[in-house]
Amino acid sequence: TVRFLCALLLSLQSAQSIALEDPVQMLQQVTQTVMTKINADASHLKKHPNELYAIVDTTVFPHVDFVEMARWVVGRNAWRDASESVRQSFIKEFKTLVVRSYAHSLLEYVDYTFEFLPLRTDPQTQKRLEVLSKAKGDGRILNMEYRLVRDNDAWKVYDIIFESVSLIQGYRAQFAEDIQRNGVEAVVETLHKKNERAHHASEPVKQDA
């Protein structure tokens, strides 16, 4: 009986190991998929940004933890004090902002190659980890670090360090003073107005009949 229980535990552990997503492979596949689409039609996507946003939203952002990002950007105390409805509104507007910003940044790396380095730690034993990457093109080598958090059997990105500059720290610095003075709800309203202006600016111009 003891041997059977030990064998059963080992088999369950093995099954969990197989089921756990490989973070490096996931990042490689997502990056290859999105950049293949952008490289194939970069000129068109520059003129039709809403199509670019849709590619990023459906290809990249299912692998991003926006709740974790929002908590870091807003700050522990302000996030704790905000109501659930305000938190959800912030996540919604923040995601829209990041979609547009990240999508436009990808257009700067058309025809670049991306290399992901092997992990320095065992993902089976980690709840958070970092994946190092290099972007090569235009005679440059750019260093990136993806920070991921475990979500059941998957890994999700919550920060990208680009040439030593943190994405979430940049946004936190951008919103910190406004959050401190006016609260998270006021920042949500500001973001909403900014996103609305950007949305209308990206709409195709209608031709007169």
Rosetta silent file (secondary structure, phi, psi, omega in degrees, C-alpha in Angstrom):
SEQUENCE: TVRFLCALLLSLQSAQSIALEDPVQMLQQVTQTVMTKINADASHLKKHPNELYAIVDTTVFPHVDFVEMARWVVGRNAWRDASESVRQSFIKEFKTLVVRSYAHSLLEYVDYTFEFLPLRTDPQTQKRLEVLSKAKGDGRILNMEYRLVRDNDAWKVYDIIFESVSLIQGYRAQFAEDIQRNGVEAVVETLHKKNERAHHASEPVKQDA
SCORE:     score description
SCORE:     0.000 S_00000001
   1 L     0.000  -42.476  179.119    0.000    0.000    0.000 S_00000001
   2 H   -63.463  -43.260  179.017    2.806    2.393    0.862 S_00000001
   3 H   -62.825  -39.254  179.634    4.571    1.612   -2.401 S_00000001
   4 H   -63.676  -43.191 -179.860    1.344    2.170   -4.324 S_00000001
   5 H   -64.857  -40.413  178.325    0.794    5.588   -2.662 S_00000001
   6 H   -63.520  -43.145  178.961    4.387    6.602   -3.385 S_00000001
   7 H   -63.607  -39.177  179.569    4.023    5.553   -7.014 S_00000001
   8 H   -64.861  -42.752  179.214    0.758    7.449   -7.266 S_00000001
   9 H   -63.431  -41.878  179.281    2.310   10.636   -5.851 S_00000001
  10 H   -63.877  -40.048  179.568    5.235   10.374   -8.255 S_00000001
  11 H   -66.911  -36.947  178.028    2.907    9.921  -11.207 S_00000001
  12 H   -67.207  -41.598  178.250    0.855   12.944  -10.154 S_00000001
  13 H   -63.059  -40.208  178.424    3.993   15.054   -9.791 S_00000001
  14 H   -64.093  -41.932  179.002    5.132   13.918  -13.231 S_00000001
  15 H   -63.187  -40.062  178.844    1.763   14.811  -14.743 S_00000001
  16 H   -64.709  -38.588 -179.413    1.926   18.276  -13.162 S_00000001
  17 H   -64.432  -40.547 -179.986    5.436   18.768  -14.557 S_00000001
  18 H   -67.362  -37.314 -175.169    4.265   17.849  -18.058 S_00000001
  19 H   -73.933  -27.582 -177.081    1.207   20.110  -17.797 S_00000001
  20 L   -66.164  128.761 -178.376    3.137   23.182  -16.643 S_00000001
  21 L   -64.405  140.681  175.241    3.732   25.561  -19.534 S_00000001
  22 L   -81.571  114.616 -174.425    7.326   26.167  -20.632 S_00000001
  23 H   -65.698  -36.359  179.889    7.777   29.957  -20.227 S_00000001
  24 H   -68.042  -45.331  178.965   10.622   30.266  -22.745 S_00000001
  25 H   -62.258  -40.784  178.941    8.753   28.283  -25.379 S_00000001
  26 H   -60.782  -47.589 -179.520    5.601   30.320  -24.779 S_00000001
  27 H   -64.116  -39.599  177.919    7.453   33.624  -25.234 S_00000001
  28 H   -61.543  -46.884 -177.223    9.198   32.330  -28.361 S_00000001
  29 H   -65.760  -44.295 -179.323    5.942   31.203  -29.944 S_00000001
  30 H   -64.624  -44.996 -179.561    4.036   34.381  -29.102 S_00000001
  31 H   -63.279  -44.640  179.473    6.854   36.628  -30.316 S_00000001
  32 H   -62.426  -42.621 -178.823    7.270   34.667  -33.545 S_00000001
  33 H   -63.456  -49.866 -175.232    3.537   34.710  -34.227 S_00000001
  34 H   -69.764  -39.671 -178.207    3.010   38.426  -33.655 S_00000001
  35 H   -73.562  -29.404  174.553    6.186   39.537  -35.451 S_00000001
  36 H   -62.537  -43.399  178.904    5.451   37.290  -38.455 S_00000001
  37 H   -65.583  -41.559 -178.417    2.095   39.040  -38.825 S_00000001
  38 H   -71.619  -43.827 -179.718    3.633   42.499  -38.416 S_00000001
  39 H   -61.135  -33.737 -176.597    6.605   41.845  -40.723 S_00000001
  40 H   -72.493  -22.031 -172.442    4.264   40.593  -43.449 S_00000001
  41 L  -148.569   39.507 -173.259    2.146   43.738  -43.518 S_00000001
  42 H   -60.953  -43.243 -177.932    3.940   46.519  -41.624 S_00000001
  43 H   -62.649  -42.768  179.087    3.110   49.336  -44.066 S_00000001
  44 H   -64.841  -42.835 -177.388   -0.591   48.474  -44.041 S_00000001
  45 H   -67.419  -31.083  176.153   -0.681   48.183  -40.249 S_00000001
  46 H   -63.997  -35.501 -179.567    0.939   51.591  -39.818 S_00000001
  47 H   -83.515  -19.826 -177.882   -1.931   53.100  -41.820 S_00000001
  48 L  -128.423   72.028 -173.305   -4.586   50.985  -40.084 S_00000001
  49 H   -60.811  -28.387  179.701   -3.573   50.920  -36.399 S_00000001
  50 H   -62.368  -31.964  176.162   -6.829   49.357  -35.216 S_00000001
  51 H   -69.670  -36.631  176.588   -5.865   46.188  -37.087 S_00000001
  52 H   -64.582  -44.528  179.050   -2.472   46.293  -35.369 S_00000001
  53 H   -59.902  -39.426 -178.738   -4.133   46.680  -31.957 S_00000001
  54 H   -65.083  -38.781  178.032   -6.344   43.674  -32.683 S_00000001
  55 H   -62.105  -47.097 -179.366   -3.305   41.513  -33.512 S_00000001
  56 H   -65.207  -43.169 -176.789   -1.583   42.454  -30.269 S_00000001
  57 H   -63.111  -39.895 -175.332   -4.751   42.079  -28.206 S_00000001
  58 H   -89.018  -24.345 -174.903   -5.530   38.579  -29.478 S_00000001
  59 H   -97.538  -44.397 -173.451   -1.985   37.234  -29.850 S_00000001
  60 L   -94.230  -47.277 -165.474    0.075   38.744  -27.033 S_00000001
  61 H   -75.775  -13.174  167.488   -2.202   39.875  -24.245 S_00000001
  62 H   -62.501  -16.139 -178.777   -3.809   36.536  -23.326 S_00000001
  63 H  -104.024   17.169  179.790   -0.332   35.860  -21.899 S_00000001
  64 E  -117.082  136.996  177.638   -0.198   39.071  -19.813 S_00000001
  65 L   -96.372   93.690 -176.747   -1.402   39.403  -16.212 S_00000001
  66 H   -73.812  -24.961  175.823   -3.010   42.842  -16.205 S_00000001
  67 H   -65.953  -46.057  178.115   -4.236   42.491  -12.628 S_00000001
  68 H   -63.611  -42.456  177.444   -0.659   41.998  -11.422 S_00000001
  69 H   -59.857  -45.919 -177.762    0.546   44.868  -13.605 S_00000001
  70 H   -61.662  -41.664  179.348   -2.173   47.164  -12.278 S_00000001
  71 H   -59.918  -43.251  179.502   -1.321   46.371   -8.652 S_00000001
  72 H   -67.206  -42.216 -176.661    2.323   47.277   -9.247 S_00000001
  73 H   -67.805  -45.019 -177.701    1.500   50.438  -11.198 S_00000001
  74 H   -73.010  -36.387 -176.290   -1.077   51.783   -8.738 S_00000001
  75 L   101.704  147.086 -172.099    0.861   50.792   -5.628 S_00000001
  76 H   -57.090  -49.542 -175.133   -0.069   48.496   -2.753 S_00000001
  77 H   -67.818  -46.090 -178.568   -1.859   51.016   -0.526 S_00000001
  78 H   -65.754  -37.159  178.759   -3.832   52.787   -3.242 S_00000001
  79 H   -66.368  -41.454  179.951   -4.842   49.447   -4.783 S_00000001
  80 H   -63.723  -38.425 -176.138   -5.989   48.136   -1.413 S_00000001
  81 H   -80.014  -18.893 -178.332   -8.063   51.246   -0.739 S_00000001
  82 L   -74.222  146.815  176.726   -9.723   51.323   -4.180 S_00000001
  83 L   -72.111  163.129  179.943  -13.135   49.700   -4.609 S_00000001
  84 H   -62.233  -37.952  179.835  -13.478   46.614   -6.806 S_00000001
  85 H   -66.503  -37.925  177.747  -15.337   48.586   -9.469 S_00000001
  86 H   -68.091  -40.532  177.225  -12.570   51.207   -9.581 S_00000001
  87 H   -58.870  -47.531 -178.747   -9.940   48.470   -9.817 S_00000001
  88 H   -64.621  -37.394  177.894  -11.725   46.836  -12.746 S_00000001
  89 H   -66.524  -39.759  178.361  -12.151   50.197  -14.482 S_00000001
  90 H   -63.612  -45.230 -179.949   -8.458   50.960  -14.045 S_00000001
  91 H   -58.326  -44.494 -178.704   -7.484   47.542  -15.477 S_00000001
  92 H   -61.227  -49.356 -177.205   -9.750   48.101  -18.496 S_00000001
  93 H   -71.919  -36.854  178.947   -8.403   51.582  -19.310 S_00000001
  94 H   -64.874  -41.641  178.340   -4.813   50.648  -18.498 S_00000001
  95 H   -60.796  -43.624  179.167   -4.984   47.633  -20.810 S_00000001
  96 H   -59.684  -42.883  178.622   -6.270   49.836  -23.658 S_00000001
  97 H   -61.812  -46.075 -177.215   -3.376   52.242  -23.099 S_00000001
  98 H   -67.662  -38.552  177.026   -0.800   49.442  -23.059 S_00000001
  99 H   -54.542  -50.545 -177.167   -2.241   47.798  -26.176 S_00000001
 100 H   -65.894  -45.697 -178.038   -1.754   50.970  -28.187 S_00000001
 101 H   -65.037  -46.610 -178.385    1.668   51.807  -26.775 S_00000001
 102 H   -66.826  -40.306 -179.373    3.059   48.274  -27.102 S_00000001
 103 H   -61.199  -45.799  179.754    1.612   47.788  -30.577 S_00000001
 104 H   -65.688  -35.281  179.777    3.274   50.939  -31.915 S_00000001
 105 H   -64.925  -33.143 -179.901    6.588   49.979  -30.284 S_00000001
 106 H   -64.527  -28.553  179.232    6.576   46.645  -32.160 S_00000001
 107 H   -65.339  -17.567  178.406    6.594   48.504  -35.484 S_00000001
 108 H   -78.702   -9.314 -174.737   10.079   49.707  -34.585 S_00000001
 109 H  -120.551   31.455  174.739   11.381   46.127  -34.677 S_00000001
 110 L   -61.244  132.149  179.055   10.251   44.967  -38.103 S_00000001
 111 L    69.705   11.915  170.849   12.643   42.295  -39.420 S_00000001
 112 L   -76.854  156.917  170.728   14.452   41.993  -36.081 S_00000001
 113 E  -108.480  148.403 -176.333   15.307   38.550  -34.730 S_00000001
 114 E  -124.147  126.669  179.378   14.543   37.603  -31.134 S_00000001
 115 E  -115.432  131.476  178.017   16.567   35.158  -29.063 S_00000001
 116 E  -110.940  127.271 -174.968   15.374   33.814  -25.721 S_00000001
 117 L   -84.130  154.537  178.747   18.010   32.510  -23.339 S_00000001
 118 L   -60.822  151.490  179.620   17.676   29.319  -21.260 S_00000001
 119 L   -66.884  148.895  176.754   16.226   29.696  -17.784 S_00000001
 120 L   -95.577   -8.474  179.738   18.565   30.075  -14.836 S_00000001
 121 L  -132.744  163.345  178.442   16.067   28.448  -12.447 S_00000001
 122 L   -82.657  115.418 -177.097   13.740   25.444  -12.495 S_00000001
 123 H   -63.473  -22.577 -179.006   10.216   26.716  -13.350 S_00000001
 124 H   -62.887  -27.304 -174.453    8.657   23.755  -11.533 S_00000001
 125 H  -104.534    4.655 -172.796    9.729   25.211   -8.189 S_00000001
 126 L  -112.751  148.892  170.159    9.046   28.891   -8.901 S_00000001
 127 L  -102.393  -22.460  174.711    6.029   31.187   -8.609 S_00000001
 128 E  -137.396  148.830  176.943    7.853   34.026  -10.344 S_00000001
 129 E  -157.794  170.008  179.954   10.761   33.992  -12.755 S_00000001
 130 E  -121.456  140.417  175.627   12.673   36.016  -15.336 S_00000001
 131 E  -120.302  123.628  179.970   13.371   35.171  -18.975 S_00000001
 132 E   -89.620  144.863 -177.482   16.210   37.006  -20.717 S_00000001
 133 E  -144.672  155.167  175.460   15.979   37.920  -24.391 S_00000001
 134 E  -128.477  131.720  174.975   17.976   39.706  -27.070 S_00000001
 135 E  -105.040  126.964 -174.726   16.519   41.613  -30.030 S_00000001
 136 E  -122.602  126.443  178.613   18.901   41.887  -32.998 S_00000001
 137 E   174.232  158.202  179.885   18.499   44.216  -35.982 S_00000001
 138 L    54.185   32.191  179.511   19.729   47.437  -37.602 S_00000001
 139 L    74.052   13.375 -177.743   23.201   46.640  -36.291 S_00000001
 140 E  -118.765  154.067  169.692   21.982   46.678  -32.705 S_00000001
 141 E  -125.358  115.143 -175.828   21.597   44.120  -29.933 S_00000001
 142 E  -108.770  134.320 -177.563   18.961   45.116  -27.380 S_00000001
 143 E   -95.872  134.047  177.930   18.599   43.385  -24.023 S_00000001
 144 E  -133.492  150.904  175.645   15.192   42.538  -22.582 S_00000001
 145 E  -133.503  121.637  177.509   14.005   40.747  -19.472 S_00000001
 146 E   -95.552  127.615  175.569   10.488   39.366  -19.147 S_00000001
 147 E  -103.952  127.244 -173.924    9.153   38.982  -15.620 S_00000001
 148 E  -124.405  152.454  175.492    6.475   36.333  -15.294 S_00000001
 149 E  -122.735  142.396 -178.525    4.123   35.092  -12.601 S_00000001
 150 E   -76.712  133.625  178.940    2.698   31.592  -12.447 S_00000001
 151 E  -127.942   91.998 -172.736   -1.039   31.312  -13.098 S_00000001
 152 L    58.564 -113.038 -178.918   -2.062   27.700  -12.385 S_00000001
 153 L  -102.319   13.974 -179.300   -0.271   25.754  -15.154 S_00000001
 154 E  -122.603  166.141  175.012    0.580   28.801  -17.266 S_00000001
 155 E  -117.818  137.565  179.384    3.009   31.706  -17.078 S_00000001
 156 E  -128.622  140.625 -179.470    1.958   35.304  -17.609 S_00000001
 157 E   -77.759  136.871  173.127    4.066   38.408  -18.141 S_00000001
 158 E  -126.022   -6.424  175.105    3.646   41.281  -15.701 S_00000001
 159 E  -159.981  150.539  173.013    6.696   43.391  -16.579 S_00000001
 160 E  -127.777  125.214  175.462    9.263   43.864  -19.338 S_00000001
 161 E   -97.627  112.468 -176.791   12.670   45.363  -18.606 S_00000001
 162 E  -110.948  112.511 -177.896   13.928   46.954  -21.815 S_00000001
 163 L    49.972   49.297  176.105   17.558   48.065  -21.720 S_00000001
 164 L    73.022    7.752  179.701   17.336   48.312  -17.896 S_00000001
 165 E  -110.145  122.193 -178.129   14.062   50.311  -17.985 S_00000001
 166 E   -82.820  132.746  178.183   11.010   48.683  -16.376 S_00000001
 167 H   -62.348  -49.837 -175.937    7.659   49.014  -18.145 S_00000001
 168 H   -72.151  -31.505  176.983    5.575   49.000  -14.950 S_00000001
 169 H   -67.284  -34.728  176.750    7.965   51.302  -13.089 S_00000001
 170 H   -64.256  -44.846  177.524    7.652   53.774  -15.941 S_00000001
 171 H   -67.219  -36.469  179.388    3.867   53.736  -15.748 S_00000001
 172 H   -62.496  -43.373  178.107    3.979   53.927  -11.950 S_00000001
 173 H   -64.342  -34.269 -179.690    6.101   57.058  -12.108 S_00000001
 174 H   -66.193  -36.876 -174.272    3.702   58.494  -14.701 S_00000001
 175 H  -100.514  -13.154 -168.448    0.616   58.031  -12.486 S_00000001
 176 H   -56.067  -48.666 -176.035    2.069   58.316   -8.958 S_00000001
 177 H   -65.417  -41.626 -179.627    1.533   62.038   -8.361 S_00000001
 178 H   -66.458  -39.456  177.715   -2.009   62.026   -9.749 S_00000001
 179 H   -64.355  -42.361 -179.222   -2.935   58.967   -7.665 S_00000001
 180 H   -65.264  -38.436 -177.064   -1.521   60.549   -4.530 S_00000001
 181 H   -81.976  -42.811 -168.385   -3.362   63.830   -5.089 S_00000001
 182 H  -119.066  -12.068  179.466   -6.650   62.718   -6.598 S_00000001
 183 L    92.955  166.995 -176.089   -6.960   58.960   -6.133 S_00000001
 184 H   -66.434  -36.802 -177.420   -7.235   56.030   -8.511 S_00000001
 185 H   -60.913  -38.602  178.793  -10.747   56.944   -9.693 S_00000001
 186 H   -67.106  -36.655  177.701   -9.523   60.290  -11.042 S_00000001
 187 H   -66.003  -37.799  176.742   -6.714   58.533  -12.918 S_00000001
 188 H   -58.646  -44.978 -179.915   -9.273   56.166  -14.443 S_00000001
 189 H   -63.854  -41.598  177.858  -11.213   59.141  -15.784 S_00000001
 190 H   -62.423  -44.510  178.724   -8.035   60.704  -17.191 S_00000001
 191 H   -63.245  -40.707  179.902   -7.070   57.436  -18.874 S_00000001
 192 H   -60.152  -46.170  179.586  -10.558   57.021  -20.305 S_00000001
 193 H   -63.663  -40.499  178.808  -10.454   60.462  -21.923 S_00000001
 194 H   -64.341  -42.614  179.247   -6.962   59.811  -23.279 S_00000001
 195 H   -66.187  -37.436  178.437   -8.014   56.465  -24.731 S_00000001
 196 H   -64.241  -43.140  178.160  -11.119   58.002  -26.312 S_00000001
 197 H   -62.615  -42.383  179.778   -9.032   60.692  -28.024 S_00000001
 198 H   -65.984  -37.222  179.111   -6.587   58.063  -29.282 S_00000001
 199 H   -63.213  -47.185 -179.368   -9.448   55.892  -30.529 S_00000001
 200 H   -66.620  -33.849  179.974  -11.000   58.703  -32.558 S_00000001
 201 H   -68.243  -27.768 -176.894   -7.591   59.716  -33.907 S_00000001
 202 H   -90.796   -6.265  178.761   -6.987   56.175  -35.198 S_00000001
 203 L   -70.265  142.668  177.859  -10.340   55.858  -36.967 S_00000001
 204 L   -64.821  144.188  179.550  -10.186   55.997  -40.782 S_00000001
 205 L   -74.231  128.630  179.550  -11.250   59.290  -42.311 S_00000001
 206 L   -79.634  134.694 -180.000  -14.650   59.023  -43.969 S_00000001
 207 L   -88.234  141.087  177.631  -14.801   60.229  -47.547 S_00000001
 208 L   -67.581  141.533  179.258  -17.635   62.544  -48.616 S_00000001
 209 L   -70.105    0.000    0.000  -20.124   60.937  -50.981 S_00000001
